[in-house]
Amino acid sequence: MNLATDPWIPVVRIDGQTDTVSLGEAFDQGQSIRDLEVRPHERIALMRLLLAIAHAGLDGPSDESDWRRCREGLACAALGHLGKKRVCFRLLGEGARFGQLYSGTIHSPKPHPTQPTWASKLDLLLATGQNSTVFDNAASTWRAFTPPALARMLLAYQACSPLVGGNRKGRSPCIEDNMLHTFLSGENLLETLWLNLLDRALVERHYGTYHWGIPVWLAMPKSPTDESAIRNATQTFLGRLVPLPRAIWLAEDGRTIALETGLRYPAWVGEPAEPSATLMAGESNKERRVFGIQLSRALWRDLPALAIKRRSHGARGALAWQRFPDDQLCNFRVAGVVTDRMAKVVDMVDSVFAPPANAGGDRFLKLYEGGVRYAEDWAFAVKKGLAHYREALGDKPGHRARKRMDLIHQNATAHFWTAIEAAVPGVLNPLSAEPPEALRCEAPYFLDYDRQEEGWGPIVRQAADEAFALACPLESARQAVAFGAGRMYMLKRRPRTKGRIISTMAAASPGRGEKS
């Protein structure tokens, strides 16, 4: 099988029909393809591969002007590269193979004759070896996979491998600190790829001179001592787009593989994140950290962090977003993989955002953040009201009481955030983009939601009332008295927006009463 010419990438067409295409067809038919139809970790890996091919075909772009001009010739340039380097994209057979480190050399890993590693190990959602059984219950039984499935599994595993070893070997740079990857989304696949292309000047400005590099398939390391090729693969922009943290060999039967530790990927110097990641300011102006996924928070609450343009303290969204014009519309497609301390996959996320044209500006970010904080404060008030309700019922301190309280709080929180999340696109986004003059207060970028008769304020307050009522039964007189006491306490702890100034970028940190 050859990835350049044989179909293996699931896509959805503009007309809604699903299909499977090769790398060449993804570019040649890109204008009729709406999007990739894959899982979150596969999306990350495929986007990086397609971008690497586009960059290789264009040999750039060199700067922002060149990026604007290359849109029409993108598909032709990528197809030309795939045609010239077709041999580099062979998946099986003798000799060098795509994505299989040291393949075709004496250093290639060899399958164990009596204790084989099952090919299902490459699928992070299947229960094989140390992989979690959350997504699959077939355990470690052998399974045979077709070449297209093996291609997707291999690419995604190399991009999102959570396994760690000595000196951080075996771990992919795409999942460091549970980073969230943000891709700009166009009307079709070809436009999406063009929007996410980075120019050489932008890359060197962020990562340093001589860090552009070449795709890994053009300089595949032939041995563990091939320093030049390893440096290109691990310390350059194009080399890191298709990482090789594991040395893998696919058996022809589609059932077994050889699997060993591959290349070590150090953190970027100066710009400590992949191009599609979001950086947040640390405790000091010189420190920055990768914005990681927090499963306790819905992603829409962190839109100000994802949409921020670079500031003096160094926080920024994805590099492709930094260049995007402030007065144009563009959707975000965000995806990421969450692992635990034992390097096991816990969950995956994949979401789409449709922010307004001025989403990168200070006004929108701070007003949106203010709306999120207003909702978070009401969620905190609900929590306090629920605790007061249980106290009024006479719950005695103890393990059982804590378990009951935790369950009540979970149910109320789930109802609260579900209720108001539906109002974000139609209410909070437009309100933050064009706030009415009547709601503005003296402080800049500040709205008084308590003065709203309809809109975000009433929606949040109603969701709080419904969540509290859902979690607090009214089946007896005693419960009715406790309900009234708890609700009064909730209203006392409600947020008061008058005179309150929203802190900059506070939405990127956990709200009160939440765990980070």
N, C-alpha and C positions, 0 to 999 in steps of 0.2 A: 504493500500500500504506500502511496505517496500523498502526503498531506496537501501538496500544491494542486493536485489534479483530481483526487478522489474525494467524494463527499463525506464529511464527518462532523460538520458544524451545524447544529439545529438553529434555524432562524424562523422568524415570522415575517411574511411578506406584507406589503402595503395594504393588500386587499384582505388581510387577516388569515390567509392560508399559511400553514406551516410547511417547512421544507428542510432539506439537508444539503449543504453546499460545501465545496472545497474552498481552500484559501483563495485560489484564483477566481472562483465564482463569487466569493464574498466581495471582491473588488470590482469585478466585471459587471455584476448585477447589483451593486451596492445601492443604487438609487431606487430599486424596486424592493429592497429589504428594509422593513421597518426597524427590526431590532434582533438581537440574539435571543434565543429561547433556551436559556441555560440557567443553572443554579448559581448562587452568588460567587462561590470560589471559582467556578468555571468562567464566569463573566470577567472576573479580575484577570485571570490567566489569558483568556482569549483577547481581551482588549489590549493587553500588553504585547501579545504576539503580533496582532494586526498592526499596531502602531509601530512596532519594530520593523516590520516589512515595509510599511509606508515610508518610514525614515530612510531605510536602506535604498529603496527605489529612487527617492528624491535626492539622496545624498545631502540631506538637510531637513528643512529649510535653513538658510543661513541666518536670517534675521526676520523681524516681524513683517517687513514689506514683502520678503520672499514668501513668507507663510501665506499672506493674503493672495498672492499671485498663483500659488501652487494648487489651488482648489480644483481647477478644471483638469489639470494634468495628473492628479493624484492616482487615479485608477490605472492609467496607462503606465505610470512609473512603477507602481507596485507589481503590475503584471509582467513588466519587463524584467524586474528583479527575480520574480518567481520562475520565469522561463529560463533565465541564465543560470540560476542556482537550484534548479529542480532536484538535482541529486542530493542536495543537503536536507531535503524534506522526506526522505525515505524513512518509514517507521519500522519495517522488518527487513530481514534478509542479512546477508553477509556484509561486512565492512561497516563504515561509519553510519550511524543512525541519528535521526533528529531527537534531541532531548535526552539522549542516553550517554552520559558522561563516559569518556574513554572508550566508547564503542569502536570496534575495528582495531583495537590495540591489545597488547598483552595485559594491560592494566584493567581491561573491562571486567566487571564482576561476573562470577560464574555461579549458576544455580547449584544449590546443594543437592547432591544425588539422592539422599534419603530423607532429608528434612526440608522440602521446598517451601519457599515463601509464596503464598497464594497471590494471584494477580488482584484479587479483591482488596488487598491491602492498599492499593493505589486510590481506592474510592473512599474519601473521608467520611462518607455517610453510611458505609457498610460496617458490620460488626466483624472485624478481622483483627487478630492480634490484640493491641491495646486500644483499638478504636471503640468508641462508645456504642452501646446497643440502643441508644435513644432513637436512632433513625432506622434500625434494621435488627431483626431478631433471628436471622438465619445462621448466626454464629460463624464458626470458621470452616464451614464446609466449602469444598472447592467449587468454583463456578467458572465456566468458560465465557469469555468476552469476545465480541467481534472486534476487528481492527479499528473501526471508527470509535467504538466505546473505549478501547485501550488508548487511543490517541487523546481523547478528552480527559481520561483519568490520569494519564501520564503528565499532560500539560498542567492540569489543575493541581496535582499532587506536588509537582516541582515548585509551583508558584505559591502554594499555601501549606507546605509540609510543616506540621507543628512539632516534629521530633527534634530533640536537642541532644547534644553530645558534648564532648570536651571542647572547650574554647568556642562554644556556640555553633559547632559544626552540625550540619543536618537540618538547620532551621531556615526557612525561607525569609527573606527580608520583607515580604509582602504582609506578614502577620505580626510584625514586631509591635508589642504593646497593644495588641488587638486593634490596630489602626483601621480607620474607616477610609475607603477609597472613593473619591468623588470624580465622576466623569461627566463632562458636559454632554447633553443629549440633543441631537438634531432631528430633523424630520425623517431622515433615513440613515442607514448604516454608514454610507460614504460621508455624509455631512458630519455625523458623529465622530468619525475618525479624524476628519479634517479639523474639527473644533478642538480635539485633544492633542493634536500635534504640537510639539514644542520646537522652537527654533534654536539653533546652535548658540546664538548670542544670549538667549534667556537661560539656557542650561549652564553655560560657562559662567554667567553672572551669579548663579546660585550655588553651583557645585565646584567652580574653579576651572581655570584653563586646562586644556588637555583631558577633560573628563567627558568628552562626547563619545568616543569609542566607536566600535562596530558591532553588529549583532553577533551573538555567540556562535551561530552556525557557520559564520565566516572565519572564526578563529577558535574552533573547539579545542580545549585542552587535551593533549594526547597522553599526559601522564601527570602524577601529582607534583612533579618538579618543573612542569612547563610554566615558568613564572610569567612570561610575557602574556600568554593566552589567559592564564588565571587572573592576572591583573586586569586585563580587559573585561573579563566576565564578571568580576566582583567589584570593580572600582570605577566603572564608566557608566554613563547613562544608558547607552544602547545595549551594552553587555548585560546589565542587570535587569533589563526588561523581560528577559526569558531566563530566570535563575535556574541553577543546577545544584541545589543543596544536597541532592542524593545521587549516587551513582547507581543507575538502574539498567537492567537488561531484560527485555521482554522475550519470553519464550514463544516459539512459533505456535504452540498449542493453544495460546490464549488463556491458559489456566495458571501458570506459574511465572515467577520473575526472580531475578537476582537483585538484591537491594543492599547497598552499602552507603557509608557516609560519603558525601560529595564535597563541594566547595564551601568554604567559610565566607560569609558575607558581612564584612565590617560595616558599622554605621557610617553614613556620609559625614565627612568632616565639614563643620561650619553650617551645613543645612541638614540637620539630622532627621530626614524623612524622605520617603519616596515622593516623586513628583505629584502623584494623585492624592497624597495624604494631606491632612490639615495639621498645622502647627499652632500651638497655644503658648502664650507667654508663661514663663515659670515664675518663681518667687522673686527673682531679680531680672533686670532687663537683659542680662547676658544669657539667661537660661531659657530654653524652649523645650517643650515636650510634645510628643505626638498625641493628637486627639484620638483617644481610644473609645471603643463602643462601650456603653453602659447599658446593660440589659434592663436595668430598673427604670430607664428613661426612654420614652418614645423619641425617635430621631427628629421629629418635627420641632421638638422643644430646643434642639441644638442648632437650628438653622442659622442663627447669627454667627456661630462659630465656623460653620462650613462656608458661609458666604462672605466672610470678612476679607477685605483687600489688605495688602501688606501695610502694617503700621510701623512706627519707629521702634517699637519694642519687639518686633519680629514675628508677631502672630500673622498667619496667612491661611487662606484656603488653598485648594489645589492650584498648581502653577498655571494650568491652562485657564483657570478662572481669573487669575491676576491680569491677564492680557485682554480679557473679554470686555467690550465696550459697556459702560454703565447704562446706556440708554437703550439697550436691546434686550429682548426676551430670550431666555435660555433655560431649559430644564436641567435639573441635577439628577443623575442616577448614582446612588451611593450603595456600596456593597462592602461587606467585611466578614471576617471569621473570628469568632471568640473562642479562645482556648483557656484552660485552667492552669494552675501551677504545675500540674502533672503533664502538661503539654498534650492534653486531650481536647478534641473539638467539643465545645459545649453547645454552640449555636451559630447560626449564620443570619445575616441581615441583608436585605435588598429592598430599597425604597426609591421612589421617584418624587421629586419636589418640583413645583412650578412657581418659583418666586417671581415677583413683578420686575419690571425693567430696572428699577433703582435699587435692587436688592443688595448691591455692594456698598451703598452709601451709608453714612453715619446715621442719617435720620431714620431710614427704614430699619436698620439693625437695632437701634436703641428703642424705637417704638415697638417693634416686634418683641424684643426682649422684655420690655415693660409688660406687654400682654401676657407673656409666658410667666413672668414673675407674679403677676396678679393671680393667675390660675394656681401657681404653686403655693402662694400664701393661703388661698382658699382651701387647697388640699390639706395644708397644715392645720387650718382651723377645723376642718372636718375631723381630722385625727384627734385633736384635742377634745372636740365635742363628743366623739365616740368614747374616749377614755372617761370623760365625766359621766356619760350615760352608764357605763359599767360600774363606776364607783357609786352612783346613785342607786343602782340595783343591789348594792351590798356585796359585790364580788370580793372575796378575800384574796390577798396576795398569795401567789403560788404558781406552780408550773401549769396547772390546768387553766387557771385564770389567764395566764399569759398566752397560752395556746388559743383560747377562745377569743381573746382580744386581737391576736395576730390574724386569725381567720376573718373576723369582722372587718378589720382594717383593710385586709386584702380585697375583700368583696366590694367594699365601699370605694377604694382607690381605683379598682378596675372599672367600675361603673362611671366614676367621675371623669377619668381621663378618656374613656371611650366616648362619652357623651360630648365632650367639648372638642375632641380631635376632629370630628366631622365638620366643625364650624371653622376650622383654620383656613382652608382655601377660600371660602366664600365670605368670611367675616374678618379674621385677623389680618390676613394678607392685604386686602384692599384698605382696611383701616390704617395699617402701618404705612402703606404707600401714599395715601392721600388722607391724612387725618382731618376731620372737620374742625373748623376754627372754634366752635363752641366748646369743644372738649379740651382745648389746649390750656395749659397752666403757665405760670410765670417761668418755670424752669424750662430750658430747651429740651426738645425731644421727650415731652412728658404729656400724658393724657390722664384725665380724671375719669376712670371707668365707672365710678359710683354715680356720676351724673347722667349716665346713659339710660334712656328709657327702652332702647332696643339696641342690639349689637353684642359686642364681646362681654361687657360687664354683666348684663342680665343673663346671658347664656351660661357664664361661669357660675353665677349665683344660683341659678336654677339647677345646674348640675350638682352643686354642693348640697342643696336641699334634698334632691332626689337620692343622692348617694347616702346621705345621713338617714333618710327615711327607710331606704332599702335595708340598711344594716341594723336598724333598731326596731325590733318587733313592738307592736302595740296590742298585744293580746290580753293584757290584764291592766287593772288600775295601777298597779305598782309600776309596770312598764310605761304606762302613760305619763306618770309623774316623772320617771327617769328620763323619758323622751323629752319632755318639756325642759327639764334641767339641762340636759345635754345640748339641746338646740340653742338655748339661751347662752350657754357657755361658748358654743361655736360662733354665735353672732358677736359675742364680745371679743373673740380672737380674730375676727374677720379682718382682712387687709383694709387699711384706710389710705386711699391714694392721695388725699389732699395734702399738699406740701411735701410729698415724698419724692425724692429724686432717685431715679433708677440708675444703678451703677453700671458702668460700661462693661459689656461682655460678661455679665454675671450669669447669663443663661448657660454658659459653657460649664459651670460648676454645679454640683448637685444642689437641689433646693433643700429647704429646711426639712428636717425629719427624714431625709433620704440617705441611703448609703452610697458612697462613691464606688 
